[in-house]
Amino acid sequence: MTTVQTPSSLRTTQPAPAVPGDVDARVRRRRRRLVIDSGERGALSTADWRRPLVKHTWRSMHLVLLVLLVVWCLGPLLLLGKFAFTPTQDIQSTPLAFFPNGATTHNVEMAWTRYHIGQFFLNTVWVAVGSWFVQVLVATTGGYVLSVLRPAWARALHWAVLATLFVPAVVLLVPLYKIVVDPPIGPSLINSYLAVWLPAGASAFNVVLVARFFDSLPREIFEAARMDGAGPFRLFRSIVLPMSRPIVGVVSVFAVIASWKDFLWPFLVLKSDAVKPLSVYLQSMANVDKGTLMAALAISTLIPVAMFLVFQRMFLRGAGLGGAVKG
């Protein structure tokens, strides 16, 4: 005996038409659940995340930590920028007030015109650009020899480079200064940018870092290029360098930041105001007006902050590559 379904029974057995918004919400919840289940487990399990009290408490802790990190990292920079446009009387009486008597550009104008911060800013740019070029040149060529060319004496050279990492820089200060004052070839390098550029290139850390990155490049490409007739120079210029942009960017960021904030060595070898960088000149402004000093300090931080904002991905990638050196 067969039963015949009437149109009314068919309407009762068919599911209700889904609303597009509900379908999308269910799909998003299912995808979020799949992502949570397939991801690496952290301090809380998937079951813990489904408890409202645990979830809201954990997210509140994340928010508080995020606010603390932002205040801790950006607070000094924001306060320095605020002091640059605050009258000196307000800096001394109410330093944390938000422009109680209005903002002013007098501090910046005094630092730029009377104390010639622009000239020392340009000197610092020259020091940073020259140090960057020498460090990148030495690091890439040294890493290329140790990792790609690999001559018979490469292993001994590699250990020799590593050994220099154990020598404190302070120990080399006096011998290096005597060499700069009376070099074996040519006149004295005091008050010359070469006195900063050339020692900056002798960075064993950069050479080792670049060599470890070159080790990760596929050897099949090098062998194919050699079979096509590429010599060592063309292999370096056309194959290795284009594949090494990430590590070159990392070394560039490290080189510029280090040369920008360096004080001791430029203080010893760059004594003339014509070549003195900002890091050296600012210590002689300790007795000037506080507002002018704050404006000069704010100007000196422009390049490092701009570089971090532009190259922050390379900077974070460099932090990850730092583990390769330890391995």
Disulfide bonds with the S-S distance in Angstrom:
none
